[in-house]
């Protein structure tokens, strides 16, 4: 007799995530709210002069005072992946006609390979998550918001017209945040759909992501439509 417990389908991990969909450079949450993610550069504050430090602090204070919504700052440490760079060196080495330069490129590529194998080289990435909560302005109570969090499987369905309207409002806020970050000397850019998918893929599957690279979403979409 078959074991009933063995026949039950294992719920997908996605069921417990609050993300409903990622499209058009936006993360759509299950409660209908939106998120944009900015990749932000860093600055070495300690190496700045006193005047530069004071200017950065002043710009940061002005930036905080200009905010009328919460922001999330995420710092993520990752193992540095130099596979693409090493492949580039290998290809350049193969096309090199100067024997001396070819030998030097071979030695350099071997040095970088050995350096990576000796230990984990970590890199940090800085993200700013910009939210858009369409329900905040509609007087939702505290218990209604708690209900949204307590029921992560419920997905709010919105039409494309409503989505585009909310997306437009979100990116108005994003432009304001980009300007504020630029005032502190920070470079930032909005993650596109492919980059967002890779971010969450690497976050939730750190071990698998190092061995199994994510396919280009445009390539996958072309294959499914052919």
Secondary structure as UniProt FT lines:
FT   HELIX           4..7
FT   HELIX           13..16
FT   STRAND          19..23
FT   TURN            24..25
FT   STRAND          26..29
FT   TURN            30..31
FT   STRAND          34..40
FT   HELIX           45..47
FT   HELIX           50..66
FT   STRAND          71..79
FT   HELIX           83..94
FT   HELIX           99..118
FT   STRAND          122..132
FT   TURN            134..135
FT   HELIX           136..138
FT   HELIX           142..150
FT   TURN            152..153
FT   HELIX           160..182
FT   TURN            183..185
FT   STRAND          188..190
FT   HELIX           193..204
FT   HELIX           206..211
FT   HELIX           217..225
//
